[in-house]
Amino acid sequence: MADILSRLAEGFGEAFTVANLIFAFCGVLIGTLVGVLPGIGPVTAIALLIPLSFGLEPISGLILLSGIYYGSMYGGSTTSILIRTPGEVASVVTTLDGYEMAKQGRAGPALSTAAIGSFVAGTFSTLGLMLLAPALASVAVAFGSAEYFLLMLLALVMVSNLTTGSQLKAIIATLFGLSIAMVGIDPQTSVQRLTFGVALLSDGIDFALIAIALLALPEAFTNMAARTTSHMDAQRIQGSIWMTREDWRRSAGPYWRGSILGFLIGVLPGIGPSLAAFLSYGLEKRLSKHPEQFGRGAIEAVAGPETANNAGVGGAMVPLFTLGIPGSATTALLLFVFMMYGLQPGPQLFDTNPELIWAIIASMYIGNVMLLVLNLPLVGLFAQLLKTPPAMLYSGVIAFSVLGAYALNFNVFDMLMLLGFGLVGYLMQRYDFPMAPAVLALVLGTLAEQHLRRALSVSNGDLMTFVERPISLALVVFILLVLALPPVIRLLRMRRISRQHFDAGSGEGGQQ
């Protein structure tokens, strides 16, 4: 514990420099703004700013982009409460009761409990990251190439098998991402793969370009195709924004329950903070003395989910920092930024670059305080952003996307690929193909291939290397369980439904 505190003190020393404080403030401010603006979100913002971060120092660049990630979770509650439109997926649950509170003239307390809950969760999850990451990193030192390959395979299986919507579409999206990752020269045989004779594809396709194309352009294309021209009407913030004593009493329990639940869910690769928000809502409704108020403006139905989705951010950083395994599209982008700076997240990073990790952790403590100071007094100002005409907003997104793509290599071919993959992303979004599996497969594909080949090379091609050690065997069993459980659950659910129909039919027949 003494070593952790000394490392944290060194991290604060690095984070408290003038430059890093400015980058932390810019990150959380941009995160709040993109959270407030519907349809933008942290993934789009980080994808657009990756080219900008090329010229920054690694610590400054990662502090900026991490601030956007957890800052957007704060801003997402504003649109959920005021216009019933979630700023990002994790804030969907907040719309149920937050908007009802706003219609009752209680938008202020709803926004306040969301901001305070986000601060509590952000601080708790950063504390959990600080305590858990070094311990997990010390265990992960024992991992070999076989274990790392299985970990990456587990992340891909979880994100494609446990995603909402069609499982088949998630698998197709995963295979699409893996196919893009294979473009270029084979690192072992030096044979060109999937380049189709185009010399410019020999070095592969730039991840930043694909990230911008798949994550930033589709939302802009969708909104412009819908020809939405008017801004959204928001509920007014009436009266005081402060919470009453009763509001505090009803929010206290959801704060700590949401923090714990969100952090634990966030640690699991491929899950992300969205599931934590939904589970928190169900938990609070079950524990509430007045469950009938849920859906009609219950403040704990805002406090719990908002706390849970913010705690999930710190939790998602744990596998990213310690194992180099991203759990969502956003952390996949952060993993790419690490690699762009020549760094490989994992247990060795705590030994080779401890000042980087601890500066980021320290900046998360500082950023959460900045967010609380920004959100409570300035929430009315942020709400004015909702008056931005969508045409102007999404035209700006397209302009920044094209500029960012051109800035990568300064050639027209990249801009053509941006347009092509942007149209692919638009079609994926229109037909409900999830983006997260594709992005995760894209960033993990190359790493998984390297570890697979290394493991097979060391074992002379013997596949038993993946089950010989206890850790690798446990990972194989876990992967099989993740693959098997969803079909079993669906089968049991179908049997229960058919049995209920049969019993209902038998009852009607008996009455006749």
Sequence and secondary structure as in RCSB ss.txt:
>XXXX:A:sequence
MADILSRLAEGFGEAFTVANLIFAFCGVLIGTLVGVLPGIGPVTAIALLIPLSFGLEPISGLILLSGIYYGSMYG
GSTTSILIRTPGEVASVVTTLDGYEMAKQGRAGPALSTAAIGSFVAGTFSTLGLMLLAPALASVAVAFGSAEYFL
LMLLALVMVSNLTTGSQLKAIIATLFGLSIAMVGIDPQTSVQRLTFGVALLSDGIDFALIAIALLALPEAFTNMA
ARTTSHMDAQRIQGSIWMTREDWRRSAGPYWRGSILGFLIGVLPGIGPSLAAFLSYGLEKRLSKHPEQFGRGAIE
AVAGPETANNAGVGGAMVPLFTLGIPGSATTALLLFVFMMYGLQPGPQLFDTNPELIWAIIASMYIGNVMLLVLN
LPLVGLFAQLLKTPPAMLYSGVIAFSVLGAYALNFNVFDMLMLLGFGLVGYLMQRYDFPMAPAVLALVLGTLAEQ
HLRRALSVSNGDLMTFVERPISLALVVFILLVLALPPVIRLLRMRRISRQHFDAGSGEGGQQ
>XXXX:A:secstr
 HHHHHHHHHHHHHHTSHHHHHHHHHHHHHHHHHHHSTTTHHHHHHHHHHHHHTTS HHHHHHHHHHHHHHHHHH
HHHHHHHTS  SSGGGTTHHHHHHHHHHTT HHHHHHHHHHHHHHHHHHHHHHHHHHHHHHHHHHTT  HHHHHH
HHHHHHHHHHHSSSS HHHHHHHHHHHHHHHT EE TTT  EES TT GGGTT   HHHHHHHHHTHHHHHHHHH
TT  S        S  S  HHHHHHHHHHHHHHHHHHHHHHHSTTT HHHHHHHHHHHHHHH S GGGTTS  TH
HHHHHHHHHHHHHHHHHHHHHHH    SHHHHHHHHHHHHTT   STTHHHH HHHHHHHHHHHHHHHHHHHHHH
HHHHHHHHGGGGS HHHHHHHHHHHHHHHHHHHH  HHHHHHHHHHHHHHHHHHHTT  HHHHHHHHHHHHHHHH
HHHHHHHHTTT GGGGTSSHHHHHHHHHHHHHHHHHHHHHHHHHHHHHHHHHHHHHHHHHH 
